[in-house]
Amino acid sequence: MSTHASHYLAGLFGEPDSPSGPPKGEQPAAVAEPVAIPMHPEAIRLDADGWPVDSVPADWTCPRCGGIAAWWDLLGGEHCMSCEADTLARSHRLAERAAVIRAEG
């Protein structure tokens, strides 16, 4: 019994002593060339940033700027990373200070 994978696989398919590849005299099947499928220009409408329109639910976006990047405070309040960047930075500073105080304490 051979330990080579090609011999093992050939044995599974009824050709115990043939080398790997198609049987002698047969050519491998030709692969079809990819075909471009024409699309109607309005099939996928894109917004100003190049994203498909309506790809993000409206309740996921910021009501002020329309952005989708958000962060949540410890009380569960949602904040836009664009509109409230100063609040996020302040939260990070407070968290870092708290960590230092806990480490010293």
N, CA, C and O atoms as CSV, one atom per row, in Angstrom:
chain,resi,resn,atom,element,x,y,z
A,1,MET,N,N,0.846,-1.180,0.000
A,1,MET,CA,C,0.000,0.000,0.000
A,1,MET,C,C,0.892,1.243,0.000
A,1,MET,O,O,1.835,1.351,0.783
A,2,SER,N,N,0.569,2.179,-0.898
A,2,SER,CA,C,1.365,3.385,-1.038
A,2,SER,C,C,0.920,4.431,-0.022
A,2,SER,O,O,-0.257,4.489,0.336
A,3,THR,N,N,1.840,5.245,0.435
A,3,THR,CA,C,1.494,6.288,1.389
A,3,THR,C,C,1.287,7.632,0.709
A,3,THR,O,O,0.981,8.614,1.386
A,4,HIS,N,N,1.445,7.708,-0.605
A,4,HIS,CA,C,1.271,8.966,-1.322
A,4,HIS,C,C,-0.212,9.275,-1.478
A,4,HIS,O,O,-1.012,8.388,-1.778
A,5,ALA,N,N,-0.569,10.521,-1.274
A,5,ALA,CA,C,-1.973,10.936,-1.360
A,5,ALA,C,C,-2.539,10.700,-2.752
A,5,ALA,O,O,-3.694,10.296,-2.888
A,6,SER,N,N,-1.740,10.946,-3.794
A,6,SER,CA,C,-2.265,10.774,-5.153
A,6,SER,C,C,-2.630,9.320,-5.418
A,6,SER,O,O,-3.632,9.043,-6.075
A,7,HIS,N,N,-1.824,8.389,-4.911
A,7,HIS,CA,C,-2.132,6.969,-5.095
A,7,HIS,C,C,-3.350,6.591,-4.278
A,7,HIS,O,O,-4.174,5.795,-4.727
A,8,TYR,N,N,-3.476,7.148,-3.086
A,8,TYR,CA,C,-4.618,6.853,-2.237
A,8,TYR,C,C,-5.904,7.339,-2.905
A,8,TYR,O,O,-6.895,6.612,-2.969
A,9,LEU,N,N,-5.876,8.579,-3.402
A,9,LEU,CA,C,-7.065,9.127,-4.044
A,9,LEU,C,C,-7.385,8.386,-5.331
A,9,LEU,O,O,-8.553,8.136,-5.627
A,10,ALA,N,N,-6.354,8.029,-6.106
A,10,ALA,CA,C,-6.596,7.263,-7.326
A,10,ALA,C,C,-7.220,5.918,-6.995
A,10,ALA,O,O,-8.072,5.433,-7.740
A,11,GLY,N,N,-6.810,5.310,-5.892
A,11,GLY,CA,C,-7.392,4.043,-5.471
A,11,GLY,C,C,-8.855,4.179,-5.087
A,11,GLY,O,O,-9.649,3.266,-5.315
A,12,LEU,N,N,-9.207,5.295,-4.516
A,12,LEU,CA,C,-10.607,5.524,-4.150
A,12,LEU,C,C,-11.505,5.608,-5.377
A,12,LEU,O,O,-12.682,5.249,-5.326
A,13,PHE,N,N,-10.938,6.084,-6.473
A,13,PHE,CA,C,-11.745,6.282,-7.677
A,13,PHE,C,C,-11.546,5.165,-8.695
A,13,PHE,O,O,-11.827,5.358,-9.878
A,14,GLY,N,N,-11.076,4.020,-8.265
A,14,GLY,CA,C,-11.017,2.845,-9.125
A,14,GLY,C,C,-9.797,2.747,-10.008
A,14,GLY,O,O,-9.788,1.922,-10.922
A,15,GLU,N,N,-8.793,3.521,-9.794
A,15,GLU,CA,C,-7.569,3.453,-10.584
A,15,GLU,C,C,-6.392,3.278,-9.634
A,15,GLU,O,O,-5.648,4.231,-9.403
A,16,PRO,N,N,-6.208,2.090,-9.082
A,16,PRO,CA,C,-5.226,1.905,-8.017
A,16,PRO,C,C,-3.779,2.198,-8.400
A,16,PRO,O,O,-3.010,2.610,-7.531
A,17,ASP,N,N,-3.375,2.013,-9.632
A,17,ASP,CA,C,-1.961,2.184,-9.954
A,17,ASP,C,C,-1.685,3.365,-10.883
A,17,ASP,O,O,-0.578,3.486,-11.406
A,18,SER,N,N,-2.667,4.233,-11.095
A,18,SER,CA,C,-2.430,5.334,-12.024
A,18,SER,C,C,-1.844,6.531,-11.281
A,18,SER,O,O,-2.149,6.751,-10.108
A,19,PRO,N,N,-1.013,7.292,-11.958
A,19,PRO,CA,C,-0.492,8.510,-11.329
A,19,PRO,C,C,-1.612,9.544,-11.214
A,19,PRO,O,O,-2.684,9.395,-11.801
A,20,SER,N,N,-1.335,10.583,-10.451
A,20,SER,CA,C,-2.360,11.608,-10.306
A,20,SER,C,C,-2.575,12.332,-11.623
A,20,SER,O,O,-1.681,12.365,-12.469
A,21,GLY,N,N,-3.746,12.908,-11.800
A,21,GLY,CA,C,-4.076,13.616,-13.029
A,21,GLY,C,C,-5.115,12.859,-13.813
A,21,GLY,O,O,-5.583,11.807,-13.377
A,22,PRO,N,N,-5.485,13.386,-14.977
A,22,PRO,CA,C,-6.506,12.714,-15.780
A,22,PRO,C,C,-5.947,11.431,-16.378
A,22,PRO,O,O,-4.735,11.312,-16.563
A,23,PRO,N,N,-6.815,10.467,-16.682
A,23,PRO,CA,C,-6.338,9.227,-17.313
A,23,PRO,C,C,-5.629,9.536,-18.624
A,23,PRO,O,O,-5.874,10.569,-19.247
A,24,LYS,N,N,-4.736,8.619,-19.041
A,24,LYS,CA,C,-3.962,8.827,-20.263
A,24,LYS,C,C,-4.901,8.998,-21.449
A,24,LYS,O,O,-5.908,8.303,-21.579
A,25,GLY,N,N,-4.536,9.955,-22.316
A,25,GLY,CA,C,-5.324,10.187,-23.514
A,25,GLY,C,C,-6.442,11.199,-23.305
A,25,GLY,O,O,-6.994,11.701,-24.285
A,26,GLU,N,N,-6.787,11.508,-22.089
A,26,GLU,CA,C,-7.847,12.488,-21.831
A,26,GLU,C,C,-7.223,13.809,-21.413
A,26,GLU,O,O,-6.238,13.843,-20.675
A,27,GLN,N,N,-7.801,14.875,-21.887
A,27,GLN,CA,C,-7.355,16.207,-21.521
A,27,GLN,C,C,-8.253,16.742,-20.404
A,27,GLN,O,O,-9.439,16.414,-20.357
A,28,PRO,N,N,-7.704,17.560,-19.507
A,28,PRO,CA,C,-8.553,18.145,-18.477
A,28,PRO,C,C,-9.620,19.040,-19.108
A,28,PRO,O,O,-9.403,19.618,-20.173
A,29,ALA,N,N,-10.753,19.149,-18.454
A,29,ALA,CA,C,-11.848,19.969,-18.974
A,29,ALA,C,C,-11.410,21.433,-19.041
A,29,ALA,O,O,-10.753,21.940,-18.132
A,30,ALA,N,N,-11.782,22.090,-20.117
A,30,ALA,CA,C,-11.437,23.500,-20.277
A,30,ALA,C,C,-12.294,24.340,-19.338
A,30,ALA,O,O,-13.463,24.039,-19.097
A,31,VAL,N,N,-11.695,25.382,-18.825
A,31,VAL,CA,C,-12.409,26.291,-17.941
A,31,VAL,C,C,-12.969,27.421,-18.783
A,31,VAL,O,O,-12.254,28.024,-19.583
A,32,ALA,N,N,-14.252,27.708,-18.601
A,32,ALA,CA,C,-14.891,28.771,-19.374
A,32,ALA,C,C,-14.357,30.129,-18.943
A,32,ALA,O,O,-14.049,30.338,-17.770
A,33,GLU,N,N,-14.250,31.039,-19.883
A,33,GLU,CA,C,-13.820,32.395,-19.575
A,33,GLU,C,C,-14.946,33.121,-18.834
A,33,GLU,O,O,-16.120,32.893,-19.127
A,34,PRO,N,N,-14.607,33.982,-17.889
A,34,PRO,CA,C,-15.660,34.725,-17.190
A,34,PRO,C,C,-16.384,35.660,-18.151
A,34,PRO,O,O,-15.784,36.234,-19.059
A,35,VAL,N,N,-17.667,35.796,-17.932
A,35,VAL,CA,C,-18.496,36.631,-18.783
A,35,VAL,C,C,-18.968,37.829,-17.981
A,35,VAL,O,O,-19.481,37.674,-16.873
A,36,ALA,N,N,-18.800,39.020,-18.532
A,36,ALA,CA,C,-19.283,40.230,-17.863
A,36,ALA,C,C,-20.793,40.305,-18.036
A,36,ALA,O,O,-21.313,40.161,-19.143
A,37,ILE,N,N,-21.482,40.531,-16.938
A,37,ILE,CA,C,-22.936,40.640,-16.972
A,37,ILE,C,C,-23.294,42.115,-16.950
A,37,ILE,O,O,-23.010,42.802,-15.969
A,38,PRO,N,N,-23.913,42.617,-18.016
A,38,PRO,CA,C,-24.262,44.033,-18.020
A,38,PRO,C,C,-25.350,44.321,-16.988
A,38,PRO,O,O,-26.292,43.546,-16.829
A,39,MET,N,N,-25.205,45.438,-16.296
A,39,MET,CA,C,-26.186,45.818,-15.287
A,39,MET,C,C,-26.801,47.151,-15.662
A,39,MET,O,O,-26.153,48.008,-16.265
A,40,HIS,N,N,-28.024,47.305,-15.305
A,40,HIS,CA,C,-28.695,48.585,-15.510
A,40,HIS,C,C,-28.010,49.612,-14.621
A,40,HIS,O,O,-27.669,49.290,-13.483
A,41,PRO,N,N,-27.795,50.843,-15.099
A,41,PRO,CA,C,-27.053,51.829,-14.304
A,41,PRO,C,C,-27.649,52.105,-12.930
A,41,PRO,O,O,-26.922,52.481,-12.011
A,42,GLU,N,N,-28.953,51.925,-12.774
A,42,GLU,CA,C,-29.579,52.201,-11.484
A,42,GLU,C,C,-29.859,50.931,-10.688
A,42,GLU,O,O,-30.599,50.965,-9.705
A,43,ALA,N,N,-29.269,49.807,-11.109
A,43,ALA,CA,C,-29.508,48.558,-10.391
A,43,ALA,C,C,-29.005,48.664,-8.956
A,43,ALA,O,O,-29.663,48.192,-8.029
A,44,ILE,N,N,-27.851,49.275,-8.773
A,44,ILE,CA,C,-27.314,49.503,-7.433
A,44,ILE,C,C,-27.002,50.990,-7.337
A,44,ILE,O,O,-26.034,51.463,-7.933
A,45,ARG,N,N,-27.804,51.716,-6.601
A,45,ARG,CA,C,-27.568,53.142,-6.445
A,45,ARG,C,C,-26.550,53.346,-5.329
A,45,ARG,O,O,-26.649,52.724,-4.271
A,46,LEU,N,N,-25.585,54.205,-5.563
A,46,LEU,CA,C,-24.532,54.479,-4.594
A,46,LEU,C,C,-24.712,55.874,-4.019
A,46,LEU,O,O,-25.163,56.796,-4.699
A,47,ASP,N,N,-24.344,56.009,-2.736
A,47,ASP,CA,C,-24.407,57.331,-2.119
A,47,ASP,C,C,-23.114,58.095,-2.436
A,47,ASP,O,O,-22.292,57.625,-3.223
A,48,ALA,N,N,-22.940,59.247,-1.837
A,48,ALA,CA,C,-21.781,60.104,-2.130
A,48,ALA,C,C,-20.449,59.439,-1.775
A,48,ALA,O,O,-19.420,59.756,-2.372
A,49,ASP,N,N,-20.463,58.513,-0.799
A,49,ASP,CA,C,-19.232,57.832,-0.392
A,49,ASP,C,C,-18.974,56.554,-1.173
A,49,ASP,O,O,-17.966,55.887,-0.939
A,50,GLY,N,N,-19.867,56.195,-2.101
A,50,GLY,CA,C,-19.679,54.992,-2.896
A,50,GLY,C,C,-20.296,53.741,-2.299
A,50,GLY,O,O,-20.052,52.642,-2.797
A,51,TRP,N,N,-21.083,53.876,-1.250
A,51,TRP,CA,C,-21.752,52.734,-0.622
A,51,TRP,C,C,-23.147,52.578,-1.207
A,51,TRP,O,O,-23.763,53.575,-1.584
A,52,PRO,N,N,-23.666,51.345,-1.294
A,52,PRO,CA,C,-25.030,51.167,-1.786
A,52,PRO,C,C,-26.032,51.915,-0.898
A,52,PRO,O,O,-25.945,51.881,0.329
A,53,VAL,N,N,-26.975,52.583,-1.545
A,53,VAL,CA,C,-28.003,53.318,-0.814
A,53,VAL,C,C,-28.828,52.313,-0.012
A,53,VAL,O,O,-29.107,51.213,-0.487
A,54,ASP,N,N,-29.208,52.687,1.183
A,54,ASP,CA,C,-30.009,51.855,2.093
A,54,ASP,C,C,-29.265,50.605,2.560
A,54,ASP,O,O,-29.905,49.638,2.974
A,55,SER,N,N,-27.924,50.597,2.505
A,55,SER,CA,C,-27.184,49.435,2.980
A,55,SER,C,C,-27.088,49.429,4.508
A,55,SER,O,O,-26.826,48.387,5.109
A,56,VAL,N,N,-27.298,50.585,5.131
A,56,VAL,CA,C,-27.277,50.703,6.587
A,56,VAL,C,C,-28.650,51.206,7.027
A,56,VAL,O,O,-29.124,52.219,6.513
A,57,PRO,N,N,-29.296,50.519,7.969
A,57,PRO,CA,C,-30.596,50.998,8.439
A,57,PRO,C,C,-30.507,52.422,8.980
A,57,PRO,O,O,-29.502,52.805,9.580
A,58,ALA,N,N,-31.562,53.200,8.765
A,58,ALA,CA,C,-31.568,54.611,9.163
A,58,ALA,C,C,-31.394,54.785,10.669
A,58,ALA,O,O,-30.802,55.774,11.102
A,59,ASP,N,N,-31.892,53.855,11.477
A,59,ASP,CA,C,-31.762,54.015,12.931
A,59,ASP,C,C,-30.358,53.699,13.441
A,59,ASP,O,O,-30.095,53.846,14.635
A,60,TRP,N,N,-29.458,53.271,12.572
A,60,TRP,CA,C,-28.062,53.032,12.964
A,60,TRP,C,C,-27.205,54.271,12.761
A,60,TRP,O,O,-26.073,54.315,13.241
A,61,THR,N,N,-27.712,55.271,12.066
A,61,THR,CA,C,-26.903,56.425,11.721
A,61,THR,C,C,-27.136,57.576,12.690
A,61,THR,O,O,-28.170,57.650,13.355
A,62,CYS,N,N,-26.158,58.472,12.759
A,62,CYS,CA,C,-26.261,59.665,13.601
A,62,CYS,C,C,-27.287,60.616,12.980
A,62,CYS,O,O,-27.222,60.887,11.781
A,63,PRO,N,N,-28.227,61.125,13.770
A,63,PRO,CA,C,-29.220,62.037,13.207
A,63,PRO,C,C,-28.620,63.382,12.775
A,63,PRO,O,O,-29.211,64.079,11.949
A,64,ARG,N,N,-27.458,63.755,13.319
A,64,ARG,CA,C,-26.841,65.036,12.954
A,64,ARG,C,C,-25.966,64.948,11.721
A,64,ARG,O,O,-26.091,65.764,10.808
A,65,CYS,N,N,-25.061,63.942,11.686
A,65,CYS,CA,C,-24.097,63.891,10.583
A,65,CYS,C,C,-24.292,62.705,9.647
A,65,CYS,O,O,-23.704,62.680,8.566
A,66,GLY,N,N,-25.108,61.716,10.036
A,66,GLY,CA,C,-25.324,60.541,9.199
A,66,GLY,C,C,-24.248,59.485,9.317
A,66,GLY,O,O,-24.295,58.480,8.607
A,67,GLY,N,N,-23.264,59.685,10.208
A,67,GLY,CA,C,-22.180,58.710,10.392
A,67,GLY,C,C,-22.666,57.457,11.111
A,67,GLY,O,O,-23.712,57.468,11.761
A,68,ILE,N,N,-21.893,56.374,10.987
A,68,ILE,CA,C,-22.273,55.126,11.653
A,68,ILE,C,C,-21.290,54.710,12.745
A,68,ILE,O,O,-21.515,53.705,13.420
A,69,ALA,N,N,-20.210,55.457,12.930
A,69,ALA,CA,C,-19.233,55.133,13.971
A,69,ALA,C,C,-19.743,55.701,15.297
A,69,ALA,O,O,-19.942,56.908,15.436
A,70,ALA,N,N,-19.947,54.814,16.258
A,70,ALA,CA,C,-20.512,55.249,17.536
A,70,ALA,C,C,-19.786,54.576,18.691
A,70,ALA,O,O,-19.081,53.583,18.511
A,71,TRP,N,N,-19.973,55.139,19.881
A,71,TRP,CA,C,-19.469,54.531,21.112
A,71,TRP,C,C,-20.548,54.680,22.165
A,71,TRP,O,O,-21.401,55.562,22.069
A,72,TRP,N,N,-20.512,53.817,23.169
A,72,TRP,CA,C,-21.514,53.806,24.221
A,72,TRP,C,C,-20.867,54.079,25.558
A,72,TRP,O,O,-19.792,53.560,25.858
A,73,ASP,N,N,-21.530,54.904,26.366
A,73,ASP,CA,C,-21.008,55.174,27.702
A,73,ASP,C,C,-21.463,54.074,28.653
A,73,ASP,O,O,-22.205,53.174,28.259
A,74,LEU,N,N,-21.019,54.147,29.898
A,74,LEU,CA,C,-21.326,53.092,30.861
A,74,LEU,C,C,-22.808,53.002,31.206
A,74,LEU,O,O,-23.269,51.972,31.699
A,75,LEU,N,N,-23.550,54.063,30.954
A,75,LEU,CA,C,-24.987,54.049,31.221
A,75,LEU,C,C,-25.782,53.603,30.003
A,75,LEU,O,O,-27.012,53.574,30.046
A,76,GLY,N,N,-25.103,53.257,28.922
A,76,GLY,CA,C,-25.770,52.764,27.721
A,76,GLY,C,C,-26.118,53.840,26.718
A,76,GLY,O,O,-26.778,53.557,25.718
A,77,GLY,N,N,-25.691,55.070,26.958
A,77,GLY,CA,C,-25.963,56.148,26.011
A,77,GLY,C,C,-25.090,56.031,24.784
A,77,GLY,O,O,-23.887,55.790,24.892
A,78,GLU,N,N,-25.689,56.200,23.611
A,78,GLU,CA,C,-24.950,56.103,22.353
A,78,GLU,C,C,-24.459,57.485,21.943
A,78,GLU,O,O,-25.193,58.468,22.039
A,79,HIS,N,N,-23.205,57.552,21.483
A,79,HIS,CA,C,-22.593,58.816,21.099
A,79,HIS,C,C,-21.897,58.657,19.757
A,79,HIS,O,O,-21.248,57.641,19.507
A,80,CYS,N,N,-22.029,59.654,18.897
A,80,CYS,CA,C,-21.383,59.652,17.583
A,80,CYS,C,C,-19.895,59.976,17.760
A,80,CYS,O,O,-19.540,60.908,18.482
A,81,MET,N,N,-19.036,59.207,17.102
A,81,MET,CA,C,-17.593,59.446,17.215
A,81,MET,C,C,-17.174,60.715,16.479
A,81,MET,O,O,-16.139,61.297,16.803
A,82,SER,N,N,-17.958,61.154,15.497
A,82,SER,CA,C,-17.630,62.385,14.779
A,82,SER,C,C,-18.136,63.608,15.520
A,82,SER,O,O,-17.389,64.556,15.762
A,83,CYS,N,N,-19.413,63.581,15.879
A,83,CYS,CA,C,-20.029,64.753,16.515
A,83,CYS,C,C,-19.570,64.955,17.953
A,83,CYS,O,O,-19.507,66.085,18.437
A,84,GLU,N,N,-19.251,63.859,18.633
A,84,GLU,CA,C,-18.900,63.950,20.051
A,84,GLU,C,C,-17.487,63.435,20.308
A,84,GLU,O,O,-17.245,62.736,21.292
A,85,ALA,N,N,-16.570,63.778,19.435
A,85,ALA,CA,C,-15.183,63.322,19.574
A,85,ALA,C,C,-14.546,63.870,20.846
A,85,ALA,O,O,-13.744,63.184,21.479
A,86,ASP,N,N,-14.897,65.113,21.230
A,86,ASP,CA,C,-14.327,65.690,22.443
A,86,ASP,C,C,-14.811,64.947,23.688
A,86,ASP,O,O,-14.054,64.799,24.648
A,87,THR,N,N,-16.056,64.481,23.685
A,87,THR,CA,C,-16.590,63.714,24.805
A,87,THR,C,C,-15.877,62.376,24.917
A,87,THR,O,O,-15.560,61.931,26.020
A,88,LEU,N,N,-15.627,61.739,23.793
A,88,LEU,CA,C,-14.904,60.466,23.791
A,88,LEU,C,C,-13.491,60.652,24.329
A,88,LEU,O,O,-13.030,59.856,25.147
A,89,ALA,N,N,-12.804,61.691,23.879
A,89,ALA,CA,C,-11.438,61.948,24.355
A,89,ALA,C,C,-11.434,62.200,25.857
A,89,ALA,O,O,-10.556,61.709,26.567
A,90,ARG,N,N,-12.411,62.961,26.346
A,90,ARG,CA,C,-12.515,63.230,27.788
A,90,ARG,C,C,-12.763,61.932,28.549
A,90,ARG,O,O,-12.190,61.726,29.618
A,91,SER,N,N,-13.601,61.063,28.016
A,91,SER,CA,C,-13.876,59.776,28.664
A,91,SER,C,C,-12.616,58.928,28.752
A,91,SER,O,O,-12.374,58.270,29.764
A,92,HIS,N,N,-11.818,58.943,27.694
A,92,HIS,CA,C,-10.556,58.192,27.710
A,92,HIS,C,C,-9.602,58.757,28.767
A,92,HIS,O,O,-8.962,57.999,29.496
A,93,ARG,N,N,-9.511,60.073,28.847
A,93,ARG,CA,C,-8.639,60.688,29.852
A,93,ARG,C,C,-9.095,60.320,31.260
A,93,ARG,O,O,-8.267,59.997,32.112
A,94,LEU,N,N,-10.409,60.365,31.515
A,94,LEU,CA,C,-10.920,60.006,32.839
A,94,LEU,C,C,-10.648,58.534,33.157
A,94,LEU,O,O,-10.293,58.199,34.287
A,95,ALA,N,N,-10.811,57.671,32.181
A,95,ALA,CA,C,-10.553,56.243,32.394
A,95,ALA,C,C,-9.076,55.993,32.697
A,95,ALA,O,O,-8.748,55.177,33.558
A,96,GLU,N,N,-8.182,56.697,31.988
A,96,GLU,CA,C,-6.750,56.546,32.247
A,96,GLU,C,C,-6.377,57.056,33.641
A,96,GLU,O,O,-5.576,56.433,34.339
A,97,ARG,N,N,-6.954,58.181,34.040
A,97,ARG,CA,C,-6.693,58.704,35.386
A,97,ARG,C,C,-7.192,57.748,36.453
A,97,ARG,O,O,-6.503,57.515,37.446
A,98,ALA,N,N,-8.372,57.196,36.264
A,98,ALA,CA,C,-8.943,56.239,37.214
A,98,ALA,C,C,-8.042,55.010,37.349
A,98,ALA,O,O,-7.854,54.489,38.448
A,99,ALA,N,N,-7.486,54.551,36.226
A,99,ALA,CA,C,-6.595,53.381,36.262
A,99,ALA,C,C,-5.331,53.689,37.054
A,99,ALA,O,O,-4.843,52.842,37.803
A,100,VAL,N,N,-4.798,54.904,36.892
A,100,VAL,CA,C,-3.589,55.313,37.638
A,100,VAL,C,C,-3.901,55.384,39.128
A,100,VAL,O,O,-3.118,54.910,39.952
A,101,ILE,N,N,-5.044,55.977,39.477
A,101,ILE,CA,C,-5.417,56.093,40.893
A,101,ILE,C,C,-5.611,54.710,41.511
A,101,ILE,O,O,-5.183,54.469,42.640
A,102,ARG,N,N,-6.252,53.802,40.777
A,102,ARG,CA,C,-6.445,52.449,41.310
A,102,ARG,C,C,-5.115,51.736,41.512
A,102,ARG,O,O,-4.941,51.010,42.491
A,103,ALA,N,N,-4.163,51.944,40.578
A,103,ALA,CA,C,-2.863,51.284,40.678
A,103,ALA,C,C,-2.061,51.822,41.869
A,103,ALA,O,O,-1.310,51.080,42.502
A,104,GLU,N,N,-2.225,53.127,42.174
A,104,GLU,CA,C,-1.494,53.716,43.297
A,104,GLU,C,C,-2.131,53.344,44.624
A,104,GLU,O,O,-1.452,53.231,45.644
A,105,GLY,N,N,-3.459,53.152,44.595
A,105,GLY,CA,C,-4.228,53.030,45.814
A,105,GLY,C,C,-4.071,51.830,46.608
A,105,GLY,O,O,-4.709,51.692,47.651
